[in-house]
């Protein structure tokens, strides 16, 4: 009886997984297909699922309305710089919390964790005032600077670094390695899946973030990331004739995080599996 139930359960589980995957991927697939449709196909009722003659005219029109190349570059600068900063600060702080004993360590760690529960809107005005007083309002550096540290990243690194054997670290110290060398040549290679997962989370978040860049850049459209530039396409979204045009802009915005996920998915899955085994 157990074997029968197990044999029946596996196909059922596979069907459920496939169904969930289809539901999750459907908006993305529909967006890409819609960007390739003609205006007439976008207006057709019932909807046309597959474009009869796919064309890339909508992508050219997007580049005519917004400087897509410049906006994508701005997004890449913001997301990449913030991600690198988060990885470095999270590794260093996580290492200190996991492997050092100092007075007030647990209290400081608890306070840091508590900041994760603050809604971003609460810190928006204080952060903007700081950036403005530093003369960085309207600049990309002003967008990036407050994002170089992240409480979740520190927490994640601390949890994984705590699992690195102390004997391995002590052996490197005996060999004369500095603490930075121990961190980046001994500890970091041991937690590559966690680092890759954090990089994916951080890059995706900062690529898609909207409110903070909008607040700091103050209408300086030359420094707008792609997410802000796409706001200029909203006025074209009132008619079905322009649906493909808007979908083309959205497709351009989603491609870089999607490509990054494809490259890092193995590490991402490994980190989730490791977390589950440790838990």
Long-range contacts (C-beta under 8 A, 24 or more apart in sequence): 28-254, 28-258, 31-247, 31-250, 31-251, 31-254, 32-247, 32-251, 34-243, 34-244, 34-247, 35-59, 35-244, 35-247, 35-248, 35-250, 35-251, 36-244, 37-243, 37-244, 38-244, 39-240, 39-241, 39-242, 39-243, 39-244, 42-240, 42-241, 42-243, 42-244, 43-240, 43-241, 58-244, 58-245, 58-247, 58-248, 59-248, 59-251, 59-252, 61-245, 61-248, 62-233, 62-245, 62-248, 62-249, 62-252, 65-232, 65-233, 65-236, 66-229, 66-230, 66-232, 66-233, 66-249, 67-229, 68-226, 68-229, 68-249, 68-252, 70-222, 71-224, 71-225, 71-226, 71-228, 71-229, 72-226, 72-252, 72-256, 74-140, 74-223, 74-224, 74-225, 74-226, 75-207, 75-225, 75-226, 75-227, 75-253, 75-256, 76-256, 77-140, 77-144, 78-140, 78-143, 78-144, 78-206, 78-207, 78-213, 78-225, 79-202, 79-203, 79-206, 79-207, 79-256, 80-203, 81-144, 81-148, 82-144, 82-147, 82-148, 82-202, 82-206, 83-199, 83-202, 83-203, 83-206, 85-144, 85-147, 85-148, 85-149, 86-147, 86-148, 86-149, 86-150, 86-153, 86-198, 86-202, 87-153, 87-195, 87-198, 87-199, 87-202, 89-148, 89-149, 89-150, 89-153, 89-154, 90-149, 90-150, 90-153, 90-154, 90-156, 90-157, 90-198, 91-157, 91-161, 91-183, 91-184, 91-187, 91-188, 91-195, 92-183, 93-149, 93-154, 93-157, 93-158, 94-153, 94-154, 94-155, 94-156, 94-157, 94-158, 94-159, 94-160, 94-161, 95-157, 95-161, 95-183, 95-187, 97-154, 97-158, 98-157, 98-158, 98-159, 98-161, 98-162, 98-164, 99-161, 99-162, 99-164, 99-166, 99-169, 109-158, 112-151, 112-154, 112-155, 113-151, 113-155, 115-151, 116-151, 116-152, 116-155, 120-211, 120-212, 121-211, 124-211, 124-212, 124-215, 127-212, 128-215, 128-216, 131-216, 136-216, 137-216, 137-218, 138-216, 138-217, 138-218, 138-220, 138-223, 139-216, 139-217, 139-220, 139-223, 140-223, 142-216, 142-217, 143-212, 143-213, 143-216, 143-217, 143-223, 146-212, 147-206, 147-212, 150-202, 152-201, 153-198, 153-202, 156-194, 156-197, 156-198, 157-191, 157-194, 157-195, 157-198, 159-275, 159-278, 160-191, 160-194, 160-271, 160-274, 161-187, 161-191, 163-191, 163-278, 164-190, 164-191, 192-267, 193-267, 193-268, 193-270, 193-271, 193-274, 194-271, 194-274, 195-267, 196-264, 196-267, 196-268, 196-271, 197-264, 197-267, 197-268, 197-271, 197-272, 199-264, 200-260, 200-261, 200-264, 200-268, 203-257, 203-260, 204-257, 204-260, 204-261, 207-256, 207-257, 208-257, 226-252, 226-253, 227-253
